[in-house]
Amino acid sequence: MAEAVDQYFLDAVAALDPATPRGLDEPVAPGHELTGRRCVELFDAQLGSRHLDLAARRLGERGLGYYSIGSAGHEGNVAVAAALRPSDPALLHYRSGAFYLERARQVPGQEPLRDVLFGVTAAAEEQISGGRHKVFGNKALAIIPQTSTISSHLPRALGLAFGIERAGRLGVPTEWPADAVVLCSFGDASANHSTAVGAINAALHCAHQRLPVPVLFVCEDNGIGISVRTPDDWIERAYGSRPGLRYFEADGGDLPAAVRVAGEAAAWVRERRAPAFLRLRTVRLMGHAGSDVESAYRSQREIAADQARDPLLRTATLLVRTGFCRPAEVLARYERVRAEVDAVAEDTAGRPGLTSAEQVVAPLAPSRPGAVAALATSEPDPTPVTLARAINQTLADLLARQRNVLVFGEDVARKGGVYGVTRGLLRRFGAARVFDTLLDEQTVLGTALGTALAGFLPIAEIQYLAYLHNALDQLRGEASTLQFFSDGQYRNPMVVRVPGFAYQRGFGGHFHNDNSVAALRDIPGLVIAAPARADDAAALLRTCAAAARADGRVCVFLEPIALYHAADLHEPGDQGWLAAPTGEHVPIGRARRHGDGTDLTIVSFANGVPTSLRVARRLAARGLRCRVLDLRWLAPLPVVDLLREADATGRVLVADETRRSGGVSEAVLTALHDAGFGGRMTRVTSEDSFVPLGPAARHVLLSERDIEAAALRLLGLK
């Protein structure tokens, strides 16, 4: 089916009156640096982008294309590509076809038309995601692939700008030039999302403290988000007079003006190393996406008015009226590009996609256990310490051994953490490597995402598990998808420390006693560690850091707050829960067994481990011999160890301090069932409830009494 915008362009150009011919090396206007020749180059990128959109729609109609959200009406972003260098990292809006083509023109050996169409057809040959998703990304072009939905990439862009500057200050090797500008583009509707607002606010907070953050925010304002209108003056009102944010504005349909203003904005950021905001006024043509029926919410008059503002038509009109091209030449160029795109589309249509689950998931969890083991091993420390002290010592060791390690979060520097876990690190390693962040979890994680791309190993802290849910998409939609969308060409080596779980006494309630981990365990490829003892805390943290370095893994390190300073196990003063870090490596997905009883295997983790050990001791007094298996890793689960210890007794009780619905025990029992375990098994959990304040928590949290009663029932004694 022919698109109206296509025919409108053809008719409008044909009706133009030719002007007196001029040489292509002359400027488009007196004193303007844009020449006719350069204007034609940029027009070619705009044409290529438009015909890619048209071809994507035709492929979709034939059942050969799978993603047709287009760039039509946004081709003015070609001016931004013209203003930047191909070495400037770009995190792009999904309507960035013209930007992509123009940047590709600046780097020899690129085939941008094929890149985009392979993405449309989900071909395994596609050069960035390998057919996993249609994204604008290219390692050679410094374009970092993003889904760019709801502006989720803005925190990462800020973190990358921060990281480039911090790398230069600390002498950390990075792939980015020292004077690079980080480009981050997004739509006007996304500019209202809390993620965008928070990221821009964080950029201003950095600038206010004179911290360099060379990021250029480009809002491509077409006045509508799917069907919801953005007031004409809203973006300017919201961002045009923010202290510390230099504001620029240009009409994306006026190519000379857009080139000039984009150049000024890029130069300002490059020179000042400070954030700037460019509002690029655009239109949206052909609806939001291929399935969008625009006439359902826009009048024909509005749609026609936008067709008249088509940036391709306005560039064509400019070329004709300035005498650089005749109407027939413009039309010939338009059709020549159409033919080129259509030929590539036919060549790419029907190319094979990914053919197995193994191929699809391959980038999610890269694994080089030998390299991880070599990096994770450390010198033993014979002094028994608490879990909190072990974490502190391990962080200090990582900071001392690797100059690219950063430790940051809310209250981690000057205060040393709410529980003193990071105490002393600021004094030893300085504010460039150990620092406090804004009270904004999306900014904390965005800083980790960006500094990871700049060559650092970030170890970020989210102050409490309940607070992580405010920013979970930074882990799910950004961190864990980057290797997936880039086929492993880009990585997010990072560790996120999260104090969590319940059982704190005399403090908190739900926000400080959160036992919900289901949302984390649902993220593909995410590594989740949950230590219970000091020696394991040290070993698991080293493993997480090593896996991040060796394989680019994203690791969440869940720390049981109630065990931070625990010293005793069975009686006051026995110091049975202190342990000396051994320096040994603990592979991802390997559990730890306590005891060798043959009557029952109790499976637990975190707070449940000492609790289960106390229960096992009481059962032993009755002649019942138990072993306790500490999972240590909640993702991936230690299935091999789990099955071995289950078979050793033939009975399994899962003591799960998380909730009954969505808790860890569901996965443990399922893993046993799937592996063919034929013995008896059951679970005991906390209630499906938020954790209340004070003694009421005892009514909903898993207790020793609950575990003991469940064990006796499973053994047929109650």
C-alpha positions in Angstrom: 0.0 0.0 0.0 1.4 3.4 -1.0 2.1 5.9 1.8 0.5 9.3 1.4 3.7 11.0 2.6 5.6 9.4 -0.3 3.2 10.7 -3.0 2.9 14.1 -1.3 6.7 14.6 -1.6 6.8 13.6 -5.2 3.9 16.0 -6.1 5.3 18.9 -4.1 8.8 18.7 -5.5 7.5 18.4 -9.1 5.6 21.6 -8.6 8.7 23.6 -7.5 10.0 26.3 -9.8 13.8 25.9 -10.6 16.2 28.7 -9.6 19.4 29.9 -11.3 22.0 27.1 -10.9 24.8 27.6 -8.4 28.0 25.7 -7.7 27.8 23.1 -5.0 30.8 24.5 -3.1 29.0 27.8 -2.4 27.3 28.3 0.9 23.5 27.9 1.3 23.4 31.4 2.6 25.9 34.2 3.0 28.3 33.5 5.9 26.9 30.0 6.5 29.3 27.2 6.7 26.9 24.7 5.1 27.7 24.4 1.5 25.5 23.0 -1.3 27.6 19.9 -1.5 27.4 19.2 2.3 23.6 19.9 2.1 23.3 17.3 -0.6 25.2 14.8 1.5 22.9 15.3 4.5 19.9 15.2 2.2 21.1 11.7 1.0 21.1 10.5 4.6 17.6 11.9 5.1 16.4 10.2 1.9 18.0 6.9 2.9 16.2 7.0 6.3 12.9 7.8 4.7 13.1 4.9 2.2 14.2 2.6 5.0 10.9 3.4 6.7 8.9 2.8 3.5 10.7 -0.5 2.9 10.2 -1.6 6.4 6.5 -1.1 6.0 6.4 -3.0 2.8 8.4 -5.9 4.4 5.9 -5.9 7.3 3.0 -6.2 4.9 4.6 -9.2 3.3 5.3 -10.8 6.6 9.0 -10.4 6.2 9.6 -7.5 8.6 8.9 -7.4 12.3 9.6 -3.9 13.5 8.5 -0.8 11.6 8.6 2.1 14.1 10.1 4.7 11.8 12.1 7.9 11.7 9.8 9.7 9.2 9.5 13.4 10.2 12.6 13.2 12.5 15.2 13.3 9.7 16.4 16.7 11.0 18.5 14.7 13.5 21.0 14.3 10.6 22.1 17.8 11.8 23.1 16.4 15.2 25.2 13.6 13.5 26.9 16.4 11.4 27.7 18.3 14.5 29.4 15.5 16.4 32.4 13.2 15.8 32.0 9.5 15.0 34.0 8.8 18.2 31.4 10.6 20.4 29.3 7.9 22.1 25.7 8.1 21.1 22.7 6.7 22.9 19.9 7.2 20.4 16.2 7.7 20.2 14.4 5.0 18.2 13.7 7.5 15.4 17.3 8.1 14.6 17.6 6.7 11.1 19.1 9.8 9.5 21.6 10.2 12.3 22.7 6.6 11.9 23.2 7.0 8.1 25.1 10.2 8.4 27.4 8.9 11.1 28.0 5.8 9.0 29.0 8.0 6.1 31.8 9.4 8.2 33.3 5.9 8.9 34.7 3.9 5.9 33.5 0.4 5.2 30.0 0.8 6.7 26.7 -0.6 5.2 24.1 1.3 7.1 21.1 0.4 4.8 21.9 -3.3 5.3 22.4 -2.8 9.0 18.9 -1.3 9.5 17.1 -3.8 7.2 18.7 -6.8 8.8 17.3 -5.4 12.0 13.9 -5.0 10.5 13.9 -8.6 9.3 15.5 -10.0 12.5 18.4 -11.6 10.4 21.1 -13.3 12.4 23.6 -11.5 10.2 22.6 -8.1 11.6 25.8 -6.5 12.9 24.8 -5.3 16.4 22.2 -7.5 18.0 22.5 -10.5 15.7 18.8 -10.5 15.0 17.6 -10.2 18.6 16.0 -6.8 18.2 15.8 -3.8 15.8 18.0 -1.2 17.5 20.3 1.6 16.3 23.7 0.4 17.4 27.2 -0.1 15.9 30.5 -0.6 17.7 32.5 1.0 14.9 30.2 4.1 15.0 30.3 4.4 18.8 26.5 4.0 18.8 25.5 2.0 21.9 22.4 0.0 21.3 19.4 1.1 23.4 15.7 0.3 23.4 15.3 4.0 24.4 11.8 3.4 25.7 10.6 5.7 28.4 14.0 7.4 28.4 15.6 4.6 30.3 18.9 5.3 28.7 19.4 8.8 30.1 20.9 7.7 33.5 23.4 5.6 31.6 24.3 8.5 29.3 25.0 10.7 32.3 27.0 7.9 33.9 29.1 7.6 30.8 29.8 11.3 30.6 30.8 11.2 34.3 32.9 8.1 33.7 34.8 9.6 30.7 35.9 12.5 32.8 36.7 10.4 35.9 38.7 8.0 33.8 40.9 10.8 32.6 41.4 12.1 36.1 42.4 8.6 37.5 44.4 7.4 34.5 42.0 4.5 33.8 42.2 3.3 30.2 39.0 4.0 28.3 37.9 3.6 24.6 36.5 7.2 24.5 38.5 10.3 23.6 39.2 12.6 26.5 37.2 15.4 24.9 34.2 13.2 23.9 30.7 14.4 24.0 28.0 11.9 25.1 24.9 12.3 23.0 21.5 11.1 24.4 18.4 11.7 22.3 14.7 11.0 23.2 11.2 12.2 22.5 9.1 14.9 24.0 6.7 12.4 25.7 9.7 10.6 27.3 11.0 14.0 28.6 8.2 13.9 31.1 9.1 10.5 32.5 10.6 10.4 36.0 13.7 8.7 34.6 14.5 11.6 32.2 13.7 14.2 34.8 15.9 12.5 37.4 18.8 12.0 35.0 18.7 15.7 33.9 18.4 16.8 37.5 21.4 14.6 38.4 23.4 16.2 35.5 22.6 19.7 36.9 23.5 18.5 40.4 26.9 17.4 39.1 27.4 20.7 37.2 26.4 22.7 40.3 29.3 21.0 42.1 31.6 21.7 39.2 31.9 18.0 38.3 32.4 17.7 34.5 29.6 15.8 32.7 29.9 16.4 29.0 26.4 15.2 27.9 24.2 16.7 25.2 20.5 15.9 25.8 18.6 16.1 22.5 14.8 16.2 22.8 13.2 15.5 19.4 9.9 17.2 19.9 7.2 16.1 17.5 4.4 17.2 19.8 2.8 13.8 20.4 3.5 10.6 22.3 1.6 7.9 20.5 -1.7 9.7 20.8 -1.1 12.0 23.7 -0.4 15.7 22.9 2.6 17.6 24.2 1.8 21.3 24.6 3.7 23.4 22.0 5.6 25.3 24.7 6.0 22.6 27.3 9.6 21.5 26.6 10.9 25.0 26.5 9.0 25.9 29.7 10.3 22.7 31.4 13.9 22.9 30.4 14.5 26.3 28.8 15.5 28.1 32.0 17.0 25.5 34.3 20.0 26.9 36.2 23.1 25.1 35.0 21.5 23.7 31.9 22.4 25.5 28.6 19.4 25.4 26.4 19.4 25.4 22.6 16.5 25.2 20.2 16.2 24.6 16.4 13.7 23.7 13.8 14.6 20.2 12.6 13.0 21.0 9.2 15.3 23.9 8.6 18.5 22.1 7.8 20.9 25.0 7.8 19.5 26.3 11.1 19.6 22.9 12.7 23.2 22.3 11.6 24.2 25.6 13.0 22.5 25.2 16.3 23.5 21.6 16.8 27.1 22.6 16.1 26.9 25.3 18.7 25.4 22.9 21.2 28.0 20.2 20.6 30.9 22.7 20.7 29.5 24.2 24.0 29.4 20.8 25.7 32.8 19.8 24.3 34.5 23.0 25.5 32.7 23.5 28.8 32.3 19.8 29.8 28.9 20.6 31.1 25.4 19.4 30.2 23.3 21.1 27.5 19.8 20.5 26.2 18.8 20.8 22.5 15.2 20.9 21.6 14.9 19.8 18.0 11.4 20.6 16.7 10.2 17.8 14.5 7.0 16.2 13.0 5.9 12.7 13.1 4.8 11.2 9.8 3.1 7.8 9.2 2.0 7.4 12.7 3.7 6.1 15.8 4.5 2.6 14.4 3.4 0.3 11.6 0.2 -0.8 13.3 -0.8 2.7 14.5 -4.0 4.1 12.9 -3.2 7.8 13.2 -6.6 8.9 11.9 -8.2 7.5 15.1 -6.8 10.4 17.1 -5.7 13.1 14.7 -7.7 15.0 12.1 -6.9 14.8 8.4 -6.1 18.5 8.6 -3.4 18.0 11.2 -1.9 15.1 9.3 -1.8 17.1 6.1 -0.2 20.1 7.9 2.6 17.8 9.1 3.1 16.5 5.6 3.7 20.1 4.5 6.4 20.4 7.2 8.1 17.2 6.1 11.9 17.8 6.6 12.7 16.0 3.4 10.4 18.3 1.4 11.9 21.3 3.2 15.5 20.2 2.4 14.5 19.5 -1.2 12.8 22.9 -1.5 16.0 24.5 -0.1 18.2 22.8 -2.7 15.9 23.8 -5.5 15.4 27.4 -4.4 19.1 28.0 -3.8 19.9 26.6 -7.2 21.9 23.6 -6.1 19.5 21.2 -7.7 16.7 21.2 -10.2 13.4 19.6 -9.2 14.0 16.8 -11.7 17.4 16.1 -10.1 15.9 15.9 -6.6 13.3 13.5 -7.9 15.9 11.4 -9.6 18.0 11.3 -6.5 14.9 10.3 -4.5 14.1 7.4 -6.8 17.7 6.3 -7.0 17.8 6.0 -3.2 14.5 4.2 -3.3 15.8 1.7 -5.8 19.0 1.2 -3.7 17.1 0.6 -0.5 14.6 -1.7 -2.2 17.4 -3.8 -3.7 19.0 -4.2 -0.3 15.6 -5.0 1.2 15.0 -7.8 -1.3 18.5 -9.1 -0.6 18.0 -9.1 3.1 14.4 -10.4 3.1 14.1 -14.0 4.1 17.7 -14.3 5.4 17.8 -16.8 8.3 17.3 -15.6 11.8 18.4 -17.2 15.0 17.5 -20.8 14.9 17.7 -22.1 18.5 17.2 -21.1 22.1 20.9 -21.6 22.6 21.7 -19.0 19.9 19.2 -16.5 21.3 20.5 -16.6 24.9 24.2 -17.0 24.2 25.1 -13.3 25.0 23.1 -13.3 28.3 25.4 -15.2 30.5 29.0 -15.5 29.1 31.1 -17.7 31.2 34.8 -18.2 31.5 35.2 -19.9 34.9 38.9 -20.3 34.6 39.4 -16.5 34.1 37.0 -15.8 36.9 38.8 -18.1 39.3 42.1 -16.5 38.5 40.8 -13.1 39.2 38.8 -14.0 42.3 41.5 -15.8 44.4 43.0 -13.6 47.2 45.3 -13.9 50.1 43.7 -15.5 53.2 43.1 -13.6 56.4 43.3 -15.8 59.5 41.4 -13.3 61.7 37.7 -14.3 62.3 35.4 -11.3 61.5 31.8 -10.5 61.1 30.0 -10.5 57.8 30.1 -6.6 57.6 33.8 -6.5 58.3 34.5 -9.2 55.7 32.7 -7.1 53.1 34.6 -4.0 54.1 37.9 -5.7 53.9 37.1 -7.2 50.5 36.0 -3.8 49.1 39.3 -2.4 50.3 41.2 -5.2 48.7 39.5 -4.7 45.4 40.1 -1.0 45.5 43.7 -1.5 46.3 44.3 -4.1 43.6 42.4 -2.5 40.8 42.6 1.2 40.1 39.4 1.1 38.0 37.2 0.0 40.9 34.7 2.6 42.1 32.5 2.3 45.2 29.5 4.6 45.5 26.0 5.0 46.6 23.9 6.9 49.2 25.9 7.6 52.4 28.7 5.2 51.5 31.6 7.7 51.7 31.7 10.2 54.5 29.3 8.2 56.8 30.7 4.9 55.7 27.3 3.4 55.1 24.2 3.2 57.4 25.7 0.1 59.0 29.4 1.0 58.7 30.1 -1.5 56.0 32.1 1.0 53.9 33.6 2.9 56.8 37.2 4.0 56.2 37.2 3.5 52.4 36.9 7.2 51.6 39.9 8.0 53.8 42.0 5.3 52.2 41.1 5.7 48.6 39.9 9.2 48.1 36.7 10.9 46.9 37.5 10.2 43.2 36.9 6.5 43.8 34.6 6.4 46.9 31.8 8.9 46.8 28.3 9.6 47.8 25.5 10.0 45.2 22.2 11.6 45.0 19.3 10.0 46.8 18.0 8.5 43.6 18.4 4.9 42.8 18.0 5.4 39.0 21.0 7.7 39.1 23.0 5.3 41.3 22.5 2.5 38.8 22.8 4.8 35.8 26.2 5.9 37.1 27.2 2.2 37.3 26.0 1.5 33.8 27.8 4.5 32.4 31.1 4.2 34.2 31.2 0.5 33.3 31.2 1.6 29.6 34.0 4.0 30.4 36.3 1.3 31.6 35.5 1.1 35.3 34.3 -1.7 37.5 31.6 0.0 39.5 30.5 -1.4 42.8 27.3 0.5 43.6 25.2 0.3 46.7 21.4 0.6 46.8 20.8 1.4 50.5 17.9 -1.0 51.0 16.4 -3.8 49.0 13.0 -2.0 49.1 14.6 1.0 47.4 15.9 -1.1 44.5 12.3 -1.5 43.2 12.3 2.2 42.4 14.9 1.7 39.7 14.6 -2.0 38.7 14.3 -1.2 35.0 17.9 0.1 35.1 18.9 -3.5 35.8 16.3 -5.3 33.7 15.8 -3.0 30.7 19.3 -1.5 30.5 22.1 -3.5 32.3 20.9 -7.0 31.5 19.9 -6.2 27.9 23.1 -4.5 26.7 25.0 -7.7 25.9 21.8 -9.2 24.5 21.2 -6.2 22.2 24.9 -5.9 21.2 25.6 -9.7 20.8 28.3 -9.2 23.5 30.0 -6.3 21.8 29.2 -4.0 24.7 29.2 -5.1 28.3 28.1 -3.9 31.7 30.7 -5.1 34.2 29.1 -4.1 37.5 28.3 -5.2 41.0 25.3 -3.8 42.9 25.5 -4.2 46.7 22.0 -4.3 48.3 21.5 -4.6 52.1 18.3 -6.5 52.5 16.2 -9.3 53.8 14.4 -9.0 57.2 14.9 -9.7 60.9 16.3 -6.4 61.9 15.3 -5.7 65.5 14.2 -2.4 66.8 14.4 -0.7 63.5 12.5 -0.3 60.3 9.4 -2.0 59.0 8.8 -2.7 55.4 11.3 -0.4 53.8 14.2 -1.6 56.0 13.1 -5.2 56.2 12.2 -6.2 52.7 12.2 -9.9 51.7 11.1 -9.6 48.1 13.6 -10.9 45.5 11.2 -12.2 42.9 11.7 -9.3 40.5 15.4 -9.8 40.6 15.3 -13.5 40.0 13.2 -12.9 36.9 15.9 -11.0 35.0 17.7 -13.1 32.4 21.5 -13.4 32.9 21.6 -11.6 36.3 23.8 -13.1 38.9 22.4 -12.9 42.5 24.6 -13.8 45.5 23.3 -14.0 49.0 26.0 -14.8 51.6 25.3 -15.8 55.1 28.8 -16.0 56.7 31.8 -13.7 56.7 34.1 -16.1 54.7 31.4 -16.6 52.1 30.7 -12.9 51.9 34.3 -12.2 51.0 34.6 -15.0 48.5 31.3 -14.3 46.8 32.0 -10.6 46.5 35.4 -11.4 44.9 33.7 -13.8 42.5 31.1 -11.2 41.5 33.8 -8.7 40.8 35.8 -11.2 38.9 32.8 -12.3 36.8 32.1 -8.7 36.0 35.7 -8.1 34.8 36.1 -11.4 32.9 32.7 -11.8 31.4 31.0 -8.5 31.8 28.4 -10.0 34.2 25.9 -7.9 36.0 25.8 -9.1 39.6 23.6 -8.2 42.6 25.1 -8.9 46.0 22.3 -9.2 48.6 23.6 -8.6 52.1 21.5 -9.8 55.1 21.4 -6.8 57.3 20.5 -8.8 60.4 23.7 -10.8 60.1 26.1 -7.8 59.5 27.4 -7.7 63.0 26.3 -11.2 64.2 29.0 -13.0 66.1 27.3 -15.8 68.0 25.5 -18.8 66.6 24.0 -21.0 69.4 24.6 -19.2 72.7 25.6 -15.7 73.6 29.4 -15.3 73.5 30.1 -18.5 71.5 31.3 -16.4 68.5 30.2 -19.3 66.3 29.2 -17.0 63.4 32.5 -15.3 63.1 34.7 -16.6 60.2 38.1 -15.9 58.7 38.1 -15.2 54.9 40.1 -18.0 53.3 41.0 -16.2 50.0 39.5 -19.1 48.1 37.3 -18.8 45.0 33.7 -19.8 45.1 32.4 -20.5 41.6 29.0 -19.0 40.6 26.3 -21.5 41.2 28.1 -23.6 43.9 26.4 -24.2 47.3 27.9 -24.9 50.7 27.1 -27.8 52.9 27.1 -27.7 56.7 27.2 -31.1 58.3 26.7 -34.6 56.9 23.5 -35.9 58.4 21.6 -38.6 56.6 18.0 -38.0 57.8 17.2 -34.6 56.3 18.6 -31.9 54.0 17.5 -28.4 55.0 18.1 -26.0 52.1 18.3 -22.3 53.0 20.3 -19.0 52.4 21.1 -15.8 54.1 19.4 -15.4 57.5 17.9 -18.9 57.1 21.3 -20.6 57.3 22.2 -19.9 61.0 18.5 -20.3 61.8 18.5 -23.8 60.2 21.8 -24.7 61.9 20.2 -24.0 65.3 17.3 -26.1 64.4 19.6 -28.9 63.2 21.4 -28.8 66.5 18.1 -29.3 68.4 17.1 -32.1 66.1 20.4 -33.8 66.7 19.7 -33.8 70.4 16.7 -36.0 69.5 18.8 -38.3 67.4 17.8 -36.8 64.0 20.8 -36.1 61.8 20.5 -33.1 59.4 22.7 -31.4 56.9 22.1 -27.8 56.0 22.8 -26.6 52.4 23.5 -22.9 52.0 22.5 -22.0 48.4 24.7 -18.9 48.4 23.6 -18.1 44.9 20.0 -17.4 44.1 20.6 -17.0 40.4 21.8 -19.2 38.9 20.7 -21.8 41.5 23.3 -24.4 42.5 21.2 -27.2 41.0 24.0 -29.8 40.8 24.9 -29.4 44.5 21.2 -29.2 45.4 20.4 -32.5 43.8 23.4 -34.2 45.3 22.6 -33.2 48.8 18.9 -34.0 48.3 19.8 -37.5 47.2 22.1 -38.0 50.2 19.1 -37.9 52.6 16.0 -38.5 50.4 14.2 -35.7 52.2 14.4 -32.0 51.6 13.0 -29.1 53.5 13.4 -25.6 52.0 13.6 -23.0 54.7 12.8 -19.8 52.7 12.8 -16.4 54.5 11.3 -14.8 51.4 7.6 -14.9 50.6 5.6 -17.9 49.8 4.5 -16.5 46.4 7.4 -15.6 44.2 9.9 -16.7 46.8 13.1 -18.7 46.3 11.6 -22.0 47.5 9.4 -22.2 44.4 12.4 -22.4 42.2 14.2 -24.8 44.4 11.4 -27.3 44.5 10.9 -27.0 40.8 14.5 -27.6 40.2 14.4 -30.8 42.2 11.3 -32.0 40.5 12.7 -31.2 37.0 15.9 -33.1 37.9 13.9 -36.2 38.8 14.4 -36.1 42.6 12.1 -38.9 43.9 12.3 -38.3 47.6 10.0 -36.3 49.9 10.2 -32.5 49.8 8.4 -29.5 51.2 9.0 -25.9 52.1 8.3 -23.5 54.8 8.3 -19.7 54.1 7.5 -16.3 55.3 3.9 -15.1 54.7 2.8 -13.2 51.7 2.9 -9.9 53.5 4.9 -6.8 53.9 7.0 -6.8 57.0 5.3 -4.8 59.7 7.0 -2.7 62.4 8.1 -4.1 65.7 7.2 -7.4 67.3 4.4 -7.9 64.8 7.0 -9.0 62.3 7.3 -12.3 64.1 3.9 -13.3 62.9 4.8 -13.1 59.2 8.5 -14.0 59.1 9.9 -17.5 59.0 11.0 -18.6 62.4 13.1 -21.4 64.0 9.9 -22.9 65.4 8.4 -23.0 61.9 11.4 -24.8 60.5 11.6 -27.3 63.3 7.9 -28.1 63.1 8.1 -28.6 59.3 11.2 -30.8 59.7 9.4 -33.1 62.2 6.4 -33.4 59.9 8.6 -34.3 57.0 10.3 -36.9 59.2 6.9 -38.3 60.2 7.4 -37.3 63.9 4.6 -34.7 64.2 
